Amino acid sequence: MFLKFFYELKTANLPVTIREYLTLMEGLKKDIPNKKIEDFYYFSRMSLIKDERHLDKFDQVFGHCFKGLELMEDLSTEEIPEEWLKALTELYLSEEERKELESLGGWEKIMEELKKRLEEQKERHQGGNKWIGTGGTSPFGAYGYNPEGIRIGQKGNRNFRAIKVWDKREFKDLDPDIELGTRNMKVALRRLRQHVRSGEATEFDIDQTIKATAKKGYLDVKHRPERRNAVKLLVFFDVGGSMDWHIKLVEQLFAAAHQEFKHLDYYYFHNCLYDFVWQNNARRWQERVPVYDILHKYNKDYKVIFVGDASMSPYELTIPGGSVEYMNDEPGEVWLRRVINSFDHIAWLNPIPEEHWNWTPSIKMVKHTFENQMFPLTVRGVTRAMKELMR
């Protein structure tokens, strides 16, 4: 079985050697995986794979060779988790039923109708096609369906149809201490470097010491300032909502940038940039930072990166009041253009695979706003972005 696994890895063009295979066999002889398939997976991956680029292909070969070894746990004696029962009011419709539902007709009409129904409705409502409630076909509420509506109080996306979301969001700060998986990101980010020597001369300069000693005839020790990366980096991170699916990847980028750049400042936003950002997600309402202050604080020599999936309602970019959680006075696109016009070098990194960008209107809109300076959040994409920022 294990020899077949080794040959399958070689067939998949993975750089696996006999020495690494023997290390795996030695570990199995000592029962390091403890007869657990999960432990065996991690031990074999550690023994055989030395480069993160090959992890996906390794997973495919491993799944092919050892499929079915792990049995499903018996759930007959377990209690049904409470969260499985919480969404009993969700509405599921067939494709034919969905096509029969009609939109109210755009942003202005929907917002006008919502205001009217808020004034008229006096009690909780479930089901139906008019009032604000749960599990119905009204454009307002949660766990229902409408081709164009406002989602109120629902946990997470279901149909990706809402043109506006009114909800209280809790976001988590990114962790700069993440190490695993950041090595390739750090290598890609190193392309964004401008080395200069500045400050106090504390570093021993062997070349100048030799020249000065040879010239004077006695030892003359010379020092020079330390060589540092002079690039100044300003990063805006999209957090919450659909970005929760990409949190691990973004944390790897954040940790790599935190270690590579001495001059690094960062701020958070949700979905699209508006009139304020923040640095502490737990206190984002109490510790807002006006975007105008950022535009006046940072010079044009800063390199600016936006990190986000750019996946939102198009109204968040084009209509005042389209923001989640509060009524913004100006469209998000206006604020994006203000930042773009304030800096010479700017790029957007998107964790969504590049081949899927054309399927989401808001991604195409943001890419156009950034004059096509949008790159996938992969090692290759980050490398391309760094090259553009250095021009």
ABEGO torsion letter per residue (X at the ends): XAAAAAAAAAAAGBBBBAAAAAAAAAAAAAGAAGGBAAAAAAAAAAAABABAAAAAAAAAAAAAAABGABBBBBAAABBBBAAAAAAAABBBBBAAAAAABBBAGEAAAAAAAAAAAAAABABBBBEEAABBBBGBABABEBGBBBABBBBBGBBEBAAGABABBBBBBBBBBBBAABABGAAAAAAAAAABBBBBBBEBBABBBAAAAAAAAAAAGBBBBBBBBBBBBABBBBBBBBBEEAAAAAAAAAAAAAAAAAAABABBBBBBBBGBBBABBBABAAAAAABBBBAAAAAAABBAABBBBBBBAGBBBAAAAABBGABBGBBBABBAAAAAAAAAAABABBBBBBABBAAAAAABAAAAAAAAAAGGBBBBBBAAAAAAAAAAAAX
